[in-house]
Amino acid sequence: MENNELIQMVRSKAQGWLTDNYDAETRAEVQALLDKEDPADLIDSFYKDLEFGTGGLRGIMGVGTNRMNIYTVGAATQGLSNYLKKEFSDLKEIKVVIGHDCRNNSRKFAETSANIFSANGIKVYLFDSLRPTPEMSYAIRKLGCQSGIILTASHNPKEYNGYKAYWSDGAQMITPHDRNTIAEVNKIRTVSDIKFKGNPALIEIIGEEIDSQFIHDLRTLSLSQESIKRHHDMKIVYTPIHGTGVKLIPRSLAAFGFTNIIHVPEQDVISGDFPTVKSPNPEEPAAMAMAVAKAKETDAELVLASDPDADRVGAAVKNNEGEWVLLNGNQTALMLVYYLIRRWKELGKIQGKEYIVKTIVTTETIRAIAEANGVGFYDVYTGFKWIANVMRQNEGKLKFIGGGEESYGFLCEDFVRDKDAVSACSMLAEIAAWAKDNGMTMYQLLQNIYVEYGFSKEKGISVVKKGKSGADEIEAMMKRYRETPHTEIAGFKVTHINDFSTLKSYDLLENETISLDMPTTSNVLQYFTEDGTKVSIRPSGTEPKIKYYIEVHSKVKGLDELEAADAAAIAKIEEIKKFFGI
């Protein structure tokens, strides 16, 4: 589309928002965009409609079809209502759960959605205040609901908000339900199609009762109570980074038996402005800095953190020199998988029907641990809904041990169907106590895992490309990678390429093509080289980024070889980054 055509199109869409169907504040903001000489903000606000990606709706808050506001949220909720009424027409009562995080407008969007669902004759369970995303997932199953939503933009900067839609199993929607919901949303042509006037009789406020049940069920996950009893007073620093974790994570740690939880008071403050951090993302060292400082001040043994909706977990531990180091998502997942499988075996819980799940961009060492211990293994697409999809297919037949992804998400329980920082924090604390019981620090436990199963180092790089021009550039980059595939990377021969957009795997050594067994296609490309390196490339489904995941491997015979292996891995990753120009 030519630039003039694009501007004409977005101006026409924007002028549709100047009618009396929209509130005065919205009309004034739209008019201001139309009056600006530079049309960039107008284009970004209206050039497309927000769509469900790997995490549902997510966008910058503001006016426009490409922004998070009561009208885009309203259209999504009305579309979902229409779909639920079609899909569950045989039910006497359709029920949904609504949760929200600490973000600006989250409560407003949650209450707006509650009104719309109830106006459509749907029973609503609305949490009385902010709650973790995994608790909302739990509540769907506990209350026998057909769907649920949570208003959150997870770990994104403060300008963002989002809307995650869930199905009756407590998992985020996948095909066909996501596509069918989008189809219903697209049928809504005007604001007058949205039923904003709620029915209070159909809205029930929930809170403490669900909290108590959730904590009770989480407590059943504990595998090493004796270790916790011996080390119950170990110093653990926890920060919710201004988010929902403050509601339940200290409570869950206490339920597991830990009695010395140290807070970061400034970050216990619930705020959508995230006043102490630039970005509330435990993946970023800056977001963990205050908690690590508190750990140094108090001589703590473990640092734990959660993102604003408490589905992602961050952790820091002391190395052998007593220096604090941040664990990445692959390392926490690695330790959780190792610990869960080992303790399940020691407790006689492995019966031959157990399995682990990871995403295709997560470390292959998890596969090695599962296979070496006779535990089933699944590799799925990025996005926890695909881990939940495996759980759905295996429900009642196989036993879920745990599942994780490199982006700081893990799930230890089968009564939730999304990543859960509440259980992950509690289990990581338990691992610390268990390791201490076995004469190790958590850092030393990780080192021992590397010696036993092979050393791996991972690096994720996100290249930001904002707006429509950025989206076009990312599309062109993926096209180039496919049309001219690399046959070597940083001096190492490529052995095979997995293209999940065509579900084909190309074996460059044998010159063969085989089919990939996945539930649908996905815009992901993976390279594997002769030295065990894996490079995955994918556009983000929720942010204006193209993501690169680099993973290198080596064998070590003992702890004394780890330092050299780490240095070599860092050098190799730098060479790969240069190769791709990132």
ABEGO torsion letter per residue (X at the ends): XBAAAAAAAAAAAAAAAABAABBAAAAAAAAAAAABABAAAAAAAAABBBBBBAAEBBBBBEBEAABBBAAAAAAAAAAAAAAAAAAAAABABBBBBBBBBABBGAAAAAAAAAAAAAAAGBBBBBBABBBBAAAAAAAAAAAGBABBBBBBAEABBAABBBBBBBBAAGBBBBOAAAAAAAAAAAABABAAABBABBBAAABBBBBAAAAAAAAAAAAAABABAAAAAAAAABBBBBBAGGBAAAAAAAAAAAAAGBABBBBBAAAABBBAAGAABABBBAABAAAAAAAAAAAAAAGBABBBBBBAAGABBBBBBBBAAGBBBBBBAAAAAAAAAAAAAAAAAAAGABAGABBBBBBAABBAAAAAAAAAAGBBBBBBBBEAAAAAAAAAAABGABBBAEBBBAAGBBBABAABABBBAAAAAAAAAAAAAAAAAAGBBAAAAAAAAAAAAEBBBBBBBBBBBBEAAAAAAAAAAAAAAAABBBABBGGBBBABBBBAAAGBBBBAAAGBBBBBBBABBBBBBBBBBAAGBBBBBBBBAABBBBBBBBBBBBBBABAAAAAAAAAAAAAAAAAAAAAAGX
